Amino acid sequence: PTLFRSLFLIANSQDPIPEVYGVLEELCMGKMKEFVGKHGMSSTQLKSCLALGVVLRKLKDEAKLNSILKDLHAWLETDLHKTYDLINMGYHGLRENVERHQFISTKHVLLETLGNAAHAQSKGLLMRFAAPNHGHGGWRHGALSALSKYHDEEAATAILNSTMNGGHYNVRVKALALYKDHPHAFDL
């Protein structure tokens, strides 16, 4: 609880000190970026990644911002070729189910992190993950939530598309709620 409060305060400060970016990046990705590409996150790592996304929105150093976004994008796209097998595998044992859960939840956290950053460089990737009937429903849920932080018609259209064409009922309900709250709702 104390770490979470600290991360929340840091992430929501008006002008975080530059060292904060490095600390959050290290907690999220590892000292030598050894967590990038791995599936499964500790609670501290998860919260640090989400806070890093919020802080990235305020980062003025374009080179640093681009470097961190590049790493987050690469991490998100790691092992996507395994998606069908991991998502659709039946019950094979505890180890396989843990691996499946870690694979799905890590991608979901990374989508939320990119949404917290709400940087134009990530929007295309988020739209790909939000596409109806693409990938795991939890990913679409995360990508739609992330897209709701982009206040433009393109994001609103993608959210509306999932409302009408999304395969999973829960995804469509979430998309409708996000669309209703979007600044460009009903402009389309």
Secondary structure, 3 states (H helix, E strand, C coil): CHHHHHHHHHHCCCCCCHHHHHHHHHHHHCCCCCCCCCCCCCHHHHHHHHHHHHHHCCCCCHHHHHHHHHHHHHHHHCCHHHHHHHHHCCCCCHHHHHHHHHHHHHHHHHHHHHHHHCCHHHHHHHHHHHCCCCCCHHHHHHHHHHHCCCCCHHHHHHHHHHHHHCCCHHHHHHHHHHHHHCCCCCCC
